[in-house]
Amino acid sequence: MLLIFAAVCLSGLMRAQDIAEVSASGSLKKAEISLADNSFDFGSIKPNKPVSHTFVIKNTGGVPLIINRVATSCGCTAGDYPKEAILPNKTAEITITYNSSGTGAFNKTATVYSNAVNETLVLNIKGVVE
C-alpha cells in the first residue's frame, strides 16, 4: 500500500512540475491565456447551417499552455482546440461551432479548461437564427 501511495504522489509531483516552474527568484511561473476578445456575434444566420468562429489565443505565460478540454453549454455547440502544448509567446486557435435547429436568438458558451493562471476561460458566441 505504501509503495502505491508513494507512486501516486510522485506521479502527481511530476505532473505539477510539467505545468508550473519556479523561476530563479523563487516565484512560480505559469501559463497564461491572452486573447483580443472572448465573444463573437454571428448576427443573422440561416437555420440548420453550422457556423463557426475561431478565437486566436496566445500563451503569454512562462511555461507551455496545456488545454485539457473545452466544454460547451449545449449539444448544438462544439469546440475544437489544440491537443499539443502551446509554447510561451506562441498562438493557437480554438474553434467554436454552432448548429441551429430552430429559430430565434441564441447565446452559447464554451469553457476552456487549462493549466493557465486562471484555469478556466469562458468564450461566448451569439446571434439570431432567421
C-alpha positions in Angstrom: 0.0 0.0 0.0 2.8 2.4 0.9 4.5 1.8 -2.4 1.3 2.5 -4.3 0.7 5.7 -2.4 4.3 6.8 -3.0 4.0 6.1 -6.7 0.7 8.2 -6.9 2.3 11.1 -5.1 5.4 11.0 -7.2 3.4 10.9 -10.4 1.4 14.0 -9.2 4.6 15.9 -8.4 6.0 15.1 -11.8 2.8 16.4 -13.5 2.8 19.6 -11.4 6.4 20.2 -12.5 5.3 19.9 -16.1 2.7 22.7 -15.8 4.4 25.1 -13.4 8.0 26.0 -12.8 9.8 28.1 -10.2 11.9 30.9 -11.5 15.4 31.7 -10.2 13.9 34.4 -7.9 11.6 31.8 -6.3 8.4 33.0 -7.9 6.0 30.5 -9.5 5.8 30.6 -13.3 2.6 29.5 -15.0 1.0 29.6 -18.4 -1.4 32.5 -19.2 -4.0 32.8 -21.9 -4.4 36.2 -23.7 -6.9 36.9 -26.5 -8.3 40.0 -28.2 -12.0 39.2 -27.4 -13.7 36.3 -25.7 -17.1 36.9 -27.5 -18.3 36.8 -31.1 -21.7 37.9 -32.6 -22.7 36.0 -35.8 -25.5 38.4 -36.5 -28.3 36.7 -38.5 -27.7 33.2 -39.6 -29.8 30.5 -41.5 -31.3 27.6 -39.7 -29.6 24.1 -40.0 -26.4 25.6 -41.4 -23.5 25.3 -39.0 -21.5 28.5 -38.3 -18.0 28.6 -36.7 -15.8 31.2 -35.2 -12.1 30.8 -34.4 -10.7 32.5 -31.3 -6.9 33.1 -31.5 -5.3 32.7 -28.1 -1.7 33.4 -27.1 0.3 31.9 -24.3 1.8 34.9 -22.5 3.0 32.9 -19.6 6.4 31.4 -18.9 5.6 27.7 -19.4 3.8 25.6 -22.0 0.0 26.0 -22.0 -2.0 22.8 -22.0 -5.7 22.9 -22.8 -7.3 19.9 -21.1 -10.8 20.2 -22.6 -13.4 22.6 -24.0 -17.0 22.1 -22.5 -19.9 23.7 -24.4 -23.2 24.8 -22.9 -25.3 22.5 -25.2 -25.2 19.7 -27.7 -25.7 22.2 -30.5 -22.3 23.7 -29.9 -18.9 22.1 -30.3 -15.3 23.2 -29.6 -12.1 22.2 -31.4 -8.9 23.0 -29.7 -5.1 22.2 -29.9 -4.2 18.9 -28.2 -0.5 19.7 -28.1 1.1 22.1 -25.7 1.3 25.8 -26.7 4.7 27.2 -26.0 5.3 30.6 -24.4 4.7 33.5 -26.8 3.0 31.2 -29.4 -0.5 31.4 -30.6 -3.2 28.7 -31.2 -6.8 28.5 -32.3 -9.9 27.4 -30.6 -12.9 27.0 -33.0 -16.5 27.0 -31.7 -19.2 25.7 -34.0 -22.9 26.3 -33.5 -25.5 24.2 -35.4 -29.0 25.7 -35.1 -32.1 23.5 -35.2 -34.7 26.2 -34.6 -35.2 30.0 -34.9 -34.6 32.9 -32.6 -31.8 34.4 -30.6 -29.0 32.2 -29.2 -26.3 32.9 -26.7 -23.9 29.9 -26.1 -20.7 29.5 -24.1 -17.7 27.3 -24.3 -15.5 26.9 -21.2 -11.8 26.2 -21.8 -10.1 24.2 -19.1 -6.3 24.5 -18.9 -3.2 24.9 -16.7 -3.2 28.7 -17.1 -3.2 31.1 -14.2 -7.0 31.3 -14.5 -7.8 27.7 -15.0 -11.0 28.4 -16.9 -11.8 30.8 -19.7 -15.3 31.3 -21.0 -15.9 32.0 -24.7 -19.2 33.4 -25.8 -21.0 33.2 -29.2 -24.4 34.7 -30.0 -26.6 35.5 -32.9 -30.1 35.2 -34.3 -31.4 32.3 -36.4 -33.8 33.6 -39.1 
